[in-house]
Structures are given as structure tokens and as C-alpha cells.
């Protein structure tokens, strides 16, 4: 739209007041340390007080947010009426009433403009509501106690040189949206808000509905102490500068964000960092939707390089991966995830050191070339693998988005801490390379089909600490291949119904480790610090464990009732090896084990082997004598 056309319509506009005054804003502190965030799904309320509640969370991110960005204050002392629909100089301008023409800001490139919306409706049928053509920075402020509406036309074409102006609020300069008033933005033509530089949002009640993207900041998007509701025909929040590795980032701190997006919820070309915030995101119609274009992306949180979650509350219901990046780092927060594909996917490294992660539905719950778990509470449900290190077919039932990409050709799964509960129809723990357990608690309610195993690794499986109880089918069952500091046992349990407790007790009747799985099982892998060479241990099924938690897990106490399946004498640190399907005697080749795991066809005990006390003969699920570990 040309400038003279914008000027010609001002005389017809009702109730417009433009007050020019000094820009001495009384700014609020931008430091978001110790922001209080209380969330329950979409009904989240955010309290900014740093001392009003005991569960306040501390900000650790370095935010590029000034005092003026954070404040909606302005100086009303000086006022000057201004005719015309173009602002050509820096200052503070207050708008009220109803406008039907695009408001153009064309100030000097060193000047700042604050546009205060004080009960204004700007509805333009043939262009954007606000177009920032030139300025150093523009502040769009919703004044306290007012309701404001910005709306553009459904169909228009406006270019400015090489720039396609295609948003209700379009800025070629840095843009900040702040203030405690209500601001509704309708991007009927395409986008809601676009800044070709940095976009900062500290507004306390911003609602954006857009035919395409709701919020776009080419160089960066920062949400700080904001409350936003976004509905997008494509992505909800996007930063897409792919020409500068230092740009294209998204940062969310101390904010309440509700998103319903047809495609991605939040997309950062480079990094995405989130702390002390409450996010409720639905993408692609949700995890249960089965009507979509598989060539598109419907992810919840997506980053090109590193995605970092420090704290906050997250409810993610996504058709595609809920969390996806090259590297993913989660050190805190409460996450509830439902997804039609992967819960958390990292092309390279996935590091989880804290937080509470509940993946209610997924194809594969956690996936990365390297997966490191050192802390946190993880409840993982998957229709395929629970945790997958490097690869796997992502095109099976429940995962409809093709093969996942990884940065390397092999994988490593390292667990050194945390509490991990896995319910998987595929492999419980799956590594295309090494599986290393050095700490933590891992409970696997594994597959019931013989084509998968409760644990699966291609290279070596090493345990040096921690507890693993992996219960599942017998067809692909395998034990750890190396153990230090503690022993590892693989045994057949025979067919056991879902909910039948498994407990390993020592010679004194004390529980070494116990678990009650949610699915049927016929094999068990168990390792715990209490399993030592020379010890005698009994397997008790169906008993009641005195110190068990809600998952039947305990490392102490006693068992009452139930039946003793067998007693095991540990003459080494590895007891039992092999994968069923034919009853391999202690593994492939001539490697003797503590008995090959019985499969669907009769097997043979290794030379000199014998079935353990109370066990079954090989080929029926039993094991022979002790020897070296089996290898896949």
C-alpha cells in the first residue's frame, strides 16, 4: 500500500487520538528470577511475585529483555495531537477508538516508538493493521484495563521492495509486545505477528489467531513473563534465520503459553530454551489424529541445534514428535506427553538429568543416537521401543513419519541415575551399540511378542551399578554381557500373568529387588547391588513385598505369600545368557553360559552344564551351567 493512500483516509477515521510525548517509561524490572509458575494444563495462572509462594522457580537463562521491554508504563505528561496515519518520528503515541486504515511507522533507524493501545480497534480490509517500515525498535503496549483488537484483511498483496508484508502486525525492525491490557490479533491473510529482526513478548494477555504462523521473529523470539494464547494454521511460534548460526533462536521464560497449531508448536532454526514456564501444546489435531500429510511436520517443540528444558510444566499432545532437536537436554520440569510418533527425539545426544517425564502414548518414547539418563522420574509408554539409542524403523504402526535421522551409525544408551519405568510393546531398552548401566532404577514391562526383548543391544551390555528388572517375552531375551561390582541374572519364569509380582530375595529372605509389571511375562533380567558372587538367591513370584512402591519396586523388606520358582547360586557375576528361539546353550558359538535360554524349539545345555535348582530344562525355558556371557 502506498503512503498517500494511507494518508487520504485519516479524515474518515473516528475517535483517533495520537498523543506525542517524551518516552520516559517507568520500566518494571526485567529480571525474571524466582518467577512463580503454577499450572494445570490449559487453565494455567502465572504469578509474578518472587515471594508469594514456596514453589517459586528461579530463572537461570540470560534474557535479552530490557526494563522497557518488560514494562507497559509510559509518560502521559506531554501530549500532542498528530494528524495522518504515518508516524515519522520517535516518541510515545496513544491510540483509542476505531481505525480502518493501516497504521504505518516510518521513523528514523535510530528512533524508538512506543504505540500504546488504549481501547482501540484497528480493522483493515485490504492490508495489515500495523506496518513498521522503519525504526530502531517499536513497543506495542496494551494499556492496563483496556481491550484491543487488531485485524487484517483476508486477501491482499503488499510488497515493499523485496519485502512481502503478510502479517496483521508486520515489522521490519525489532518489535516488543508488552502491557497488562488485553490484546487480540487476527492474522486473517497469513501471519499474526512478524518481526524481521527480534520479537520480544512480555504481554500479560495476548491472543493471536492466524491463518499461518502466529508469532514470528526472524532473528529471535523471546517470551518473558508473558501469557499468550496462540492458534495457528501452520506453526505457532517460529524463528527461522538460517543464515546466521547466532540467530534463529527461541527463548521462553516465566510464561504461560497455550498453543493449538496445525503444524509445529514452537520451531527454532537454532536453539530453543525453556524455563519456569507452563506450556500446553496441541499439534496436528493431537496424538490420536490419523488424517494428515506425512511429508509435513507436526512437532510440539522443535529446534535445529539444541533444545533445553530447565524447569516448568508441559502438556504436549502432538501428532508428530513431542520434542525434537539435534541435541536435547532436560534437567527439570514436569512433562506430560502424548504423541503419535516419538516422545523425545534427538538426532545426536539426548541428556536427561532431572524432571518428571510421563509419556502416556508414543511410538518410541525416547530416542537418540546417544541417550544419557542421570536423573529424573521417567514413566514411558511405547507401542515400539521404550528407549532406543540410534535408529529403528519409524514407519510402523503408530509412527507414520518415516525413518528417523541420526548423526552417526551406532548408538549408546547410558543410565547412571533416575527412576525409569518402561512399558513397551517393542524392545524395552534398545541400543544399536552399547548399553551401560551404572546407577538408577530401571523397571521394564517389556514385550509379550517373541520378536522383541526387554533389553536389546548390538555390541556390549555392561552393568556396574544400579538396579534393572526387565520382564518380558522369552524369544529374544538376553542378559548383560559384562558385570562389575554386582551380578546380573537372566532366567525363565514360565508364563506369568500381568500383575504377577517378581521378587529376588537373598539367603536371609531379604528383598534384593522386586517389581510388578503391567503385562504378562515369561523371562526376567535382574541386576542389583545385592547380587554378589557366591551368594544364594531365590525367585519368588506372586508374593506381597512389604516395602514396595506403587510399581511393586523395592530393595528391602520381605515377601509374604507367592511361590518360589527357583534358587540360584552365583558362582560368577553373570547368570544365564542367550536368546530363545532354539535354546542357545549360553549364547552363540561355543561360549558356555549359565544355561541357554529356552525357546520355541528344544535346546541343549552347554557341556558340563546343569539346570538350576527349581528350574526347567533348556528348551522349556531353563538354563544350563555357568560360563561366559552369550552375545547376540
MARFIMI-973852 format. One record per residue (C-alpha): x negated, y negated, z negated. Coordinates in steps of 0.05 Angstrom, whole numbers, plus 5000, padded with zeros to 4 digits. Each point is the difference from the previous one (the first is absolute). Example, Ala and Ser with C-alpha at 12.3 -4.5 7.8 and 13.67 -1.06 7.14 Angstrom:
2
[[4754 5090 4844]]
[[4973 4931 5013]]
// end
This chain:
632
[[5000 5000 5000]]
[[4972 4932 5018]]
[[4991 4946 4948]]
[[5047 4949 5033]]
[[5056 5051 4998]]
[[4988 5009 4926]]
[[5003 4924 4988]]
[[5064 4988 5039]]
[[5046 5039 4955]]
[[4982 4969 4933]]
[[5056 4948 5004]]
[[5051 5055 5001]]
[[4973 5036 4939]]
[[5040 4992 4936]]
[[4975 4991 4929]]
[[4925 5000 5013]]
[[4955 4965 4951]]
[[4926 4998 5011]]
[[4961 4970 4943]]
[[4927 4986 5009]]
[[4958 4996 4936]]
[[4933 5014 4971]]
[[4982 5074 4996]]
[[4979 5002 4927]]
[[5034 5066 4985]]
[[5003 5022 4928]]
[[4972 5070 5014]]
[[5012 5061 4959]]
[[4942 5045 4983]]
[[4986 5051 5056]]
[[4964 5047 4954]]
[[5043 5062 4999]]
[[4964 5033 4942]]
[[5044 5042 4955]]
[[5063 4994 5043]]
[[5059 5038 4973]]
[[5034 5047 5050]]
[[5059 5042 4980]]
[[5032 5042 5055]]
[[5053 5051 5011]]
[[5005 5011 5075]]
[[5035 4944 5038]]
[[5027 4965 4938]]
[[4932 4975 4979]]
[[4993 4938 4959]]
[[4933 4965 4993]]
[[4980 4960 4939]]
[[4941 4954 5008]]
[[4987 4989 4926]]
[[4933 5027 4978]]
[[5020 5013 4928]]
[[5075 5016 5001]]
[[4993 5076 5002]]
[[4950 5052 4979]]
[[4996 5034 5068]]
[[4973 4940 5037]]
[[4949 5019 5054]]
[[4936 4963 5014]]
[[4981 4974 5068]]
[[4930 5020 5023]]
[[5004 4981 5074]]
[[4967 4936 5022]]
[[5057 4961 5032]]
[[4990 4943 5050]]
[[5059 4962 4970]]
[[4994 4927 4978]]
[[5039 4965 4946]]
[[5040 4965 5053]]
[[5015 5066 5034]]
[[5029 5026 4935]]
[[5040 4938 4983]]
[[5065 4974 5027]]
[[4990 4932 4968]]
[[4995 4935 5037]]
[[4998 4925 4986]]
[[5067 4965 5010]]
[[4974 4931 4979]]
[[4991 4973 5070]]
[[5052 5009 5055]]
[[5002 4975 5071]]
[[5054 5015 5051]]
[[4974 5028 5065]]
[[5037 5002 5066]]
[[4985 5054 5051]]
[[4994 5075 4997]]
[[4925 5003 5003]]
[[4953 4991 4941]]
[[4935 4971 5023]]
[[4963 4985 4936]]
[[4983 5034 4935]]
[[5045 4990 4939]]
[[5059 5029 4963]]
[[5068 5002 5034]]
[[5067 5018 4969]]
[[5055 5029 5043]]
[[5074 5005 4983]]
[[5063 5011 5041]]
[[5008 5034 5067]]
[[4954 5000 5060]]
[[5011 5029 5069]]
[[4933 4983 5033]]
[[4931 5029 4990]]
[[4959 4962 4949]]
[[4930 4992 5029]]
[[4938 4986 4957]]
[[4945 4970 5042]]
[[4952 4969 4949]]
[[4925 4993 5002]]
[[4959 5062 4992]]
[[4972 4975 4933]]
[[5068 4980 4971]]
[[5045 5040 4954]]
[[5075 4997 5004]]
[[5050 5022 4947]]
[[5070 5011 5025]]
[[5049 5004 4942]]
[[5065 5036 5015]]
[[5053 4972 4954]]
[[5066 5030 5021]]
[[4988 4999 5074]]
[[5025 5042 5058]]
[[4960 4999 5064]]
[[5035 5041 5053]]
[[4974 4993 5071]]
[[5031 5036 5059]]
[[4945 4991 5051]]
[[4935 5002 4961]]
[[4966 5010 4933]]
[[5024 4966 4937]]
[[4930 4974 4982]]
[[4939 4996 5045]]
[[4933 4980 4971]]
[[4961 4978 5060]]
[[4942 4968 4963]]
[[4978 4988 4928]]
[[4946 5023 4952]]
[[5053 5035 4958]]
[[5075 4999 4990]]
[[5038 5015 4936]]
[[5072 5022 5009]]
[[5032 4989 4931]]
[[5069 5024 4979]]
[[5020 4950 4946]]
[[5024 5028 4934]]
[[5075 5008 4994]]
[[5014 4994 5075]]
[[5021 5049 5055]]
[[4967 4993 5068]]
[[5010 5034 5067]]
[[4955 5000 5062]]
[[5025 5034 5063]]
[[4976 5001 5072]]
[[5036 5018 5065]]
[[5011 5071 5024]]
[[4969 4987 5067]]
[[4950 4947 5020]]
[[4932 4993 5032]]
[[4951 4949 4974]]
[[4926 4996 5017]]
[[4948 4950 4978]]
[[4939 5010 5044]]
[[4982 5073 4989]]
[[5041 5005 4937]]
[[5067 5036 5002]]
[[5043 4968 4947]]
[[5045 5057 4980]]
[[5018 4994 4926]]
[[5052 4963 4960]]
[[4942 4968 4962]]
[[4939 4997 5044]]
[[4934 4969 4978]]
[[4934 4993 5037]]
[[4969 4978 4934]]
[[4994 5029 4930]]
[[5070 5007 4970]]
[[5022 5007 4927]]
[[5072 5016 4980]]
[[5013 4983 4927]]
[[5051 4972 4951]]
[[5053 5029 4954]]
[[5061 4985 5042]]
[[5035 5049 5046]]
[[4974 5004 5071]]
[[5031 5044 5054]]
[[4966 5006 5068]]
[[5034 5033 5059]]
[[4955 5018 5059]]
[[5053 5014 5051]]
[[4956 4995 5061]]
[[4940 5040 4977]]
[[4960 4986 4936]]
[[5018 4968 4935]]
[[4936 4964 4979]]
[[4935 4997 5040]]
[[4936 4966 4981]]
[[4943 5003 5050]]
[[4953 4989 4942]]
[[5011 5018 4926]]
[[5069 5011 4970]]
[[5009 4993 4925]]
[[5067 5015 4966]]
[[5012 4981 4927]]
[[5075 4987 5008]]
[[5044 5026 4945]]
[[5059 5018 5043]]
[[4985 5010 5074]]
[[5043 5041 5046]]
[[4980 5013 5072]]
[[5039 5039 5052]]
[[4968 5006 5068]]
[[5012 5035 5066]]
[[4926 5018 5000]]
[[4948 4985 4946]]
[[5022 4965 4936]]
[[4934 4970 4976]]
[[4937 4993 5043]]
[[4935 4967 4982]]
[[4949 5012 5055]]
[[4939 4989 4957]]
[[5030 5021 4933]]
[[5064 5008 4960]]
[[4999 4988 4925]]
[[5060 5010 4954]]
[[4986 4973 4930]]
[[5054 4998 4945]]
[[5052 5002 5055]]
[[5069 5032 5005]]
[[5017 5019 5072]]
[[5053 5040 5035]]
[[4983 5020 5071]]
[[5040 5034 5055]]
[[4962 5011 5064]]
[[5015 5029 5069]]
[[4926 5020 5005]]
[[4948 4989 4945]]
[[5018 4962 4937]]
[[4932 4971 4982]]
[[4942 4997 5049]]
[[4931 4971 5007]]
[[4971 5017 5067]]
[[4934 4964 5013]]
[[4959 5054 5034]]
[[4944 4953 5022]]
[[4969 4984 4932]]
[[4985 5055 4950]]
[[5006 4949 4943]]
[[5072 4985 5019]]
[[5064 5038 5013]]
[[5011 5016 4926]]
[[5061 5004 4955]]
[[4998 4987 4924]]
[[5060 5009 4953]]
[[4994 4979 4927]]
[[5051 4989 4946]]
[[5057 5005 5049]]
[[5067 5034 5010]]
[[5009 5024 5071]]
[[5060 5035 5030]]
[[4992 5024 5072]]
[[5044 5034 5050]]
[[4962 5007 5065]]
[[5014 5037 5065]]
[[4925 5012 5008]]
[[4943 4987 4950]]
[[5013 4969 4933]]
[[4933 4966 4990]]
[[4946 5002 5053]]
[[4930 4971 4992]]
[[4950 5001 5057]]
[[4944 5005 4948]]
[[5012 5005 4925]]
[[5063 5005 4958]]
[[4994 4988 4925]]
[[5058 5003 4949]]
[[5003 4988 4925]]
[[5050 4984 4946]]
[[5058 5002 5049]]
[[5065 5037 5012]]
[[5011 5025 5070]]
[[5063 5035 5026]]
[[4989 5019 5073]]
[[5044 5039 5049]]
[[4973 5011 5070]]
[[5029 5033 5062]]
[[5067 5013 4966]]
[[4966 5039 4944]]
[[4968 5068 4991]]
[[5063 5038 5019]]
[[5010 4966 5067]]
[[4990 5045 5061]]
[[5016 4951 5056]]
[[4939 4961 5021]]
[[4945 4990 5051]]
[[4940 5043 4980]]
[[4952 4954 5036]]
[[5016 4943 4952]]
[[4975 4988 4929]]
[[5047 4999 4941]]
[[4951 4998 4943]]
[[5012 4968 4932]]
[[4931 4970 4984]]
[[4949 5000 5056]]
[[4930 4972 5006]]
[[4946 5005 5053]]
[[4942 5004 4950]]
[[5012 5005 4925]]
[[5066 5004 4962]]
[[4993 4987 4926]]
[[5054 5009 4947]]
[[4979 4975 4931]]
[[5066 4996 4963]]
[[5075 4989 5009]]
[[5063 5038 5015]]
[[5014 5031 5068]]
[[5062 5033 5029]]
[[4985 5022 5071]]
[[5050 5036 5044]]
[[4967 5006 5067]]
[[5012 5038 5064]]
[[4924 5002 5014]]
[[4941 5000 4952]]
[[5017 4961 4937]]
[[4927 4977 4991]]
[[4950 5002 5057]]
[[4931 4970 5010]]
[[4929 5017 5018]]
[[4982 5000 4926]]
[[5052 5002 4944]]
[[4984 4983 4928]]
[[5052 5008 4945]]
[[4979 4983 4929]]
[[5066 4984 4967]]
[[5074 4987 5009]]
[[5063 5042 5002]]
[[5017 5027 5069]]
[[5063 5038 5020]]
[[4995 5024 5071]]
[[5046 5034 5049]]
[[4974 5009 5071]]
[[5014 5038 5064]]
[[4925 5008 5011]]
[[4941 4992 4953]]
[[5006 4969 4931]]
[[4930 4969 5000]]
[[4954 5006 5060]]
[[4928 4976 5007]]
[[4962 5008 5064]]
[[4936 5002 4959]]
[[5001 4998 4924]]
[[5059 5005 4952]]
[[4980 4981 4929]]
[[5049 5006 4942]]
[[4975 4981 4932]]
[[5064 4981 4964]]
[[5074 4986 5004]]
[[5063 5042 5002]]
[[5015 5027 5069]]
[[5064 5039 5013]]
[[5008 5024 5071]]
[[5071 5027 5003]]
[[5000 5022 5073]]
[[4945 5003 5051]]
[[4969 5042 5055]]
[[4932 4997 4968]]
[[4997 4963 4934]]
[[4927 4976 4999]]
[[4954 5002 5060]]
[[4931 4974 5017]]
[[4933 5022 5027]]
[[4974 4994 4929]]
[[5048 5002 4942]]
[[4975 4979 4931]]
[[5045 5005 4940]]
[[4970 4977 4934]]
[[5061 4978 4961]]
[[5074 4986 5000]]
[[5063 5042 4996]]
[[5019 5029 5068]]
[[5065 5037 5014]]
[[4996 5024 5072]]
[[5054 5034 5042]]
[[4984 5020 5072]]
[[5032 5042 5054]]
[[4929 5017 5024]]
[[4935 4989 4961]]
[[5001 4966 4932]]
[[4930 4971 5007]]
[[4964 5005 5066]]
[[4927 4980 5010]]
[[4988 4985 5074]]
[[5051 5023 5048]]
[[5057 5044 5014]]
[[5056 5000 5050]]
[[5044 4940 4987]]
[[5053 5020 5051]]
[[5036 5055 4963]]
[[5067 4997 4967]]
[[5005 4937 4959]]
[[4939 4967 5031]]
[[5019 4973 5067]]
[[4945 4951 5016]]
[[4946 5043 5033]]
[[4931 5020 4977]]
[[4968 4956 4948]]
[[4932 4969 5014]]
[[4941 5005 4954]]
[[4931 4967 5002]]
[[4962 5066 4997]]
[[5006 5073 5017]]
[[5001 5032 4931]]
[[5031 4984 4934]]
[[4986 5000 4925]]
[[5050 5002 4943]]
[[4971 4978 4933]]
[[5042 5001 4936]]
[[4965 4975 4937]]
[[5058 4975 4958]]
[[5074 4985 4996]]
[[5062 5043 4995]]
[[5022 5029 5067]]
[[5063 5040 5011]]
[[5009 5027 5070]]
[[5062 5032 5030]]
[[4981 5019 5072]]
[[5030 5045 5053]]
[[4933 5001 5035]]
[[4933 5003 4966]]
[[4999 4970 4931]]
[[4928 4975 5004]]
[[4970 5002 5069]]
[[4930 4979 5020]]
[[4971 5009 5069]]
[[4932 4997 4966]]
[[4985 5003 4925]]
[[5046 5003 4940]]
[[4968 4975 4936]]
[[5034 4999 4932]]
[[4962 4969 4942]]
[[5056 4974 4955]]
[[5073 4984 4993]]
[[5061 5045 5000]]
[[5027 5029 5066]]
[[5064 5040 5001]]
[[5022 5030 5066]]
[[5068 5029 5015]]
[[4977 5025 5067]]
[[5028 5032 5063]]
[[5047 5059 5000]]
[[4981 5020 5071]]
[[4937 5042 5012]]
[[4974 4953 5053]]
[[4975 4950 4948]]
[[4965 5001 4934]]
[[5003 4964 4934]]
[[4928 4978 5013]]
[[4963 5002 5067]]
[[4931 4977 5019]]
[[4954 5012 5060]]
[[4931 4992 4970]]
[[4991 5007 4925]]
[[5047 4995 4941]]
[[4963 4979 4937]]
[[5026 4991 4929]]
[[4958 4970 4945]]
[[5054 4973 4954]]
[[5074 4984 4993]]
[[5061 5045 5004]]
[[5031 5029 5063]]
[[5060 5047 5000]]
[[5022 5014 5071]]
[[5058 5048 5009]]
[[5026 5020 5068]]
[[5006 5054 5052]]
[[4949 5057 5007]]
[[4988 5001 5075]]
[[4946 4946 5002]]
[[4981 4998 4927]]
[[4928 4982 4985]]
[[4957 4985 4939]]
[[4946 4948 4991]]
[[4934 5023 5029]]
[[4956 4969 4947]]
[[5009 4986 4926]]
[[4957 4965 4947]]
[[5015 4987 4926]]
[[5065 5040 5004]]
[[5031 5059 5035]]
[[5051 5006 5055]]
[[5050 5057 5008]]
[[5040 5023 5061]]
[[5052 5054 4987]]
[[5064 5029 5026]]
[[5061 4990 4957]]
[[5049 5040 5041]]
[[5064 4965 5022]]
[[5021 4949 4948]]
[[5062 4957 5002]]
[[4999 4924 4999]]
[[4996 4974 4929]]
[[4961 5060 4974]]
[[4945 4973 4955]]
[[4928 5020 5010]]
[[4952 4999 4941]]
[[4928 5022 4990]]
[[4983 5014 4928]]
[[4934 5018 4967]]
[[4985 5059 4954]]
[[5027 4960 4940]]
[[5067 4988 5034]]
[[4985 4926 5012]]
[[5024 4970 5065]]
[[4943 4983 5048]]
[[5046 4972 5054]]
[[5073 5006 5018]]
[[5048 4975 5053]]
[[5072 5012 5020]]
[[5009 4992 5076]]
[[5063 4977 5035]]
[[4995 5054 5054]]
[[4990 5075 5004]]
[[4929 5026 5001]]
[[4959 5064 5006]]
[[4929 4976 4989]]
[[4963 4955 4952]]
[[4935 4962 5000]]
[[4981 4973 4932]]
[[4938 4965 4974]]
[[4991 4964 4934]]
[[4944 4983 4951]]
[[5024 5056 4955]]
[[4983 5054 5051]]
[[4929 5023 4985]]
[[4956 5057 5020]]
[[5007 5059 4952]]
[[5070 4979 4978]]
[[5063 5041 5000]]
[[5064 4969 5026]]
[[5072 5023 5008]]
[[5051 4976 5050]]
[[5069 4990 4970]]
[[5060 4988 5046]]
[[5068 4973 4980]]
[[4981 4980 4929]]
[[5014 4936 4961]]
[[4937 4957 4989]]
[[5002 4961 4936]]
[[4961 4938 5022]]
[[5024 4995 5072]]
[[5020 4936 5034]]
[[5059 4991 5047]]
[[4963 5039 5054]]
[[4982 5057 4953]]
[[4928 4977 4997]]
[[4959 5011 4938]]
[[4928 5012 4979]]
[[5016 5020 4929]]
[[5054 5033 4959]]
[[5027 5070 5005]]
[[5049 5040 5043]]
[[5062 5034 4973]]
[[5039 5051 5040]]
[[4985 5017 5072]]
[[4959 5059 5024]]
[[4926 5012 5006]]
[[4982 5012 5073]]
[[4927 5019 4990]]
[[4937 4988 4960]]
[[4937 4974 5033]]
[[4928 5008 4978]]
[[4956 4945 5027]]
[[4932 5030 5015]]
[[4985 4939 5043]]
[[5031 4933 5016]]
[[5038 5021 5063]]
[[5055 5053 4994]]
[[5036 5020 5063]]
[[4991 4976 5071]]
[[5026 5009 5071]]
[[5061 4985 5040]]
[[5056 5053 5002]]
[[5025 5021 5068]]
[[4964 5067 4996]]
[[4971 5003 4931]]
[[4928 4976 5011]]
[[4956 5030 4947]]
[[4969 4939 4970]]
[[4997 4958 5063]]
[[4977 5006 5071]]
[[4942 5045 5019]]
[[4963 5038 4946]]
[[5007 4948 4945]]
[[5026 5037 4940]]
[[5050 4964 4957]]
[[5042 5015 4939]]
[[5048 5033 5046]]
[[5028 4982 5067]]
[[5067 4966 4997]]
[[5053 5049 5022]]
[[5038 4981 5063]]
[[5052 5028 5046]]
[[4959 5060 5020]]
[[4961 5047 4955]]
[[4931 4975 4979]]
[[4940 5033 4969]]
[[4963 4984 4936]]
[[4927 4980 5010]]
[[4948 5053 4986]]
[[4997 5013 4926]]
[[5061 4957 4986]]
[[5059 5017 4957]]
[[5067 4969 4987]]
[[5004 4955 4939]]
[[5038 5023 4939]]
[[5074 4995 5013]]
[[4990 4982 5073]]
[[5021 5032 5064]]
[[4958 5036 5052]]
[[4974 4959 5059]]
[[5050 4998 5056]]
[[5056 4990 4949]]
[[4974 4935 4974]]
[[4944 5024 4953]]
[[4925 4990 4998]]
[[4938 5043 4997]]
[[4937 4988 4960]]
[[4960 4937 4991]]
[[4950 4974 5050]]
[[4986 4941 5044]]
[[5053 4950 5022]]
[[5039 5011 5063]]
[[4996 4950 5056]]
[[5050 4982 5053]]
// end
